[in-house]
Amino acid sequence: MSDQPATALLSELDFEAVWVETPEALAAACAELEGADWLALDTEFIRESTFFPIPALVQLMAARDGELPGADGKTPRIFLIDPTVVPASEALKRLLGAEGPLKLLHACGEDMEVFLRWAGVAPTPLIDTQIAEGLTGGEASMGYQRLVERVVGVTVPKEETRSNWLKRPLSQAQCDYAALDVLFLPQVWSEQRDALLELDRMAWLEEDCRDPGSSGGATPDPEYWKRHRSLWKLSSRGLASWQVLCDWREEQIRLRDVPRSRLLADAQLFGICERLPTNRFELAKVDGMHPPQIKRHGDTVLTLLKDVAMIDDSQLPRVPPSPLAPEWKNCMKRLKREVNAVAEAQQLKPEILGKRRDMEALVIADYEGEPLPLPQGWRGELLAARLAKALES
């Protein structure tokens, strides 16, 4: 079945997509969803010219533990809620909250932001089937399409992924695509749960899914500046400038609701911090800087750089070591060796235990003489002592 074209596949699937665009229709949907053990969720949104996602569609389907949708001969009903015209009701918020059923989502990070923007609540308790797949020993970041192919043997079409979800009316292909994104979640979770119970890893999954986040991105990210991979190329004053400019941009993009690159891209900010201009003429020489950006933001950027220029040398941050240095490479090798050894013993992909940026953060903290950001929870039990010892070598 998975080798059949998507158009032929759709005609064989049995489900009913129910469009919800009024408070009355939403109330009826919530009444039907209340008796569920599991609630399969997904969202569609647009995020091309804004920092915050614009909610465009919310998909919900009820399922009962041990009774997969359609197994009882009843056609599964998938509610497609139009968040552009109908507000989230109190009944829906209760379903999404802690008193509601277990929520099933796949790769739910951005979905959490959409729910927070529209409903003011992040779904909980929840299971992220992408996380669950990794803890069973599968791929760390398997997409929904490949996961459904593995578990169900069905090819989910993806042609509508980048379509305009804010247009109305949605096409039949868009509605089918949206419905299919929740239709198979109960079957996927049912298999994953059995595997995790056999491996005795349900506590691991619950820990990883316990905090779905977040402020929906509304709060500036004080750690964003640390993500750049070339901070070691900056001077101490350049690094201090990078921190200050990133903090300023994190605040501004939320106030203006624009993407980071729409204000000033990382490459532009980094170029500024390499050259440390003191006037508009020098600022214009930074690669990629455009006259409209200099007109809008130049004075602010130069004022922030002037403030950094007044900081005493003794108060400037230390530049992290070069990843090309032998000491850095050797330290990373030791950390990777420990992560790989534990991953092999647990039959997990190494990136489930520790990503490269986590190991880099350990190396930098060790270099700075700061407290080590060792893994916590179940990862800490498996790895923390071994990583700390590797850093002492």
Buried (B, 14 or more C-beta within 10 A) or exposed (E): EEEEEBEEBBEEBEBEBBBBBEEEBBBBBBEBBBEBEBBBBBBBBEBEEBBBBBBBBBBBBBBBBEBBBBEEEEEBBBBBBBBBEBEBBEBBBBBBBEEBBBBBBBBBEBBBBBBBBBBEBBBBBBBBBBBBBBBBBBBBEBBBBBBBBBBBEBBBBBEBEEBEBBEEEBEEBBBBBBBBBBBBBBBBBBBBBEBBEEBEBEEBBEBBBEEBEEEBBEEBBEEBBBEBEEBBBBEBBBBBBBBBBBBBBBEBBBEEEBBBEBBBBBEBBBBBBBBBBEEBEEBBEBEEBEEEBBEEBBEEBBEBBEEBEEBEEEEBBEBBBEEEEEEBEEBBEBBBEBBEEBBEEBEBBBBBBBEBEBBBBBBBBBBEEEEBEBBEEBBEEBBBEBBBEBBEE
